[in-house]
Amino acid sequence: MSMRREREIKLDMMESIAASQHAVARMLSSLADLTPHADMSATRLEETIRILSNYQGEITQMLAGIPLRRLVYGKPTQPWLQLPVPKTK
């Protein structure tokens, strides 16, 4: 397969993922109107959307070859090494 064809395929897949994200956004908008009347809880809906979004992000990273880093907020913990490492001379 030529490099050009490979890039075209990757671009098509990324466009498909973008269209899927737009569809998810439309679903969220519709669900926001129906939430007071729906049986599905907000936490379950949030979890479902988070899983879908993570899945799409992983596919995008795989296709683009670029890792998408997520910001992590909080305080770092202590290093897992409990014993000090002896210095060598």
MOMOWO-V41361 format. One record per pair of residues at least 12 apart in sequence whose ideal C-beta (glycine too) atoms are under 10 Angstrom apart, sorted by the first residue. I is the first residue (numbers start at 1). J is the second residue. D is the distance in Angstrom with one decimal. If there is no record, write none. Layout:
i=I j=J d=D
i=I j=J d=D
This chain:
i=9 j=63 d=8.8
i=10 j=60 d=9.9
i=10 j=62 d=9.5
i=10 j=63 d=4.8
i=10 j=64 d=7.5
i=10 j=65 d=9.0
i=11 j=63 d=8.8
i=12 j=63 d=9.8
i=13 j=59 d=7.2
i=13 j=60 d=8.6
i=13 j=62 d=9.4
i=13 j=63 d=5.5
i=13 j=64 d=9.9
i=14 j=56 d=10.0
i=14 j=59 d=8.6
i=14 j=60 d=6.3
i=14 j=63 d=5.9
i=14 j=64 d=7.1
i=16 j=56 d=9.6
i=16 j=59 d=9.3
i=17 j=55 d=9.6
i=17 j=56 d=5.1
i=17 j=57 d=8.8
i=17 j=59 d=6.1
i=17 j=60 d=5.7
i=17 j=63 d=8.1
i=18 j=56 d=9.1
i=18 j=60 d=9.0
i=20 j=52 d=8.2
i=20 j=53 d=9.8
i=20 j=55 d=9.8
i=20 j=56 d=6.3
i=20 j=59 d=9.6
i=21 j=52 d=9.1
i=21 j=53 d=7.8
i=21 j=56 d=6.5
i=21 j=57 d=9.8
i=21 j=60 d=9.7
i=24 j=48 d=9.9
i=24 j=49 d=6.5
i=24 j=52 d=6.4
i=24 j=53 d=7.3
i=24 j=56 d=8.5
i=25 j=49 d=9.9
i=27 j=45 d=9.6
i=27 j=49 d=8.4
i=27 j=52 d=9.9
i=28 j=45 d=8.5
i=28 j=46 d=10.0
i=28 j=49 d=7.0
i=31 j=45 d=6.6
i=31 j=49 d=9.4
i=32 j=45 d=10.0
i=54 j=70 d=9.5
i=57 j=70 d=8.6
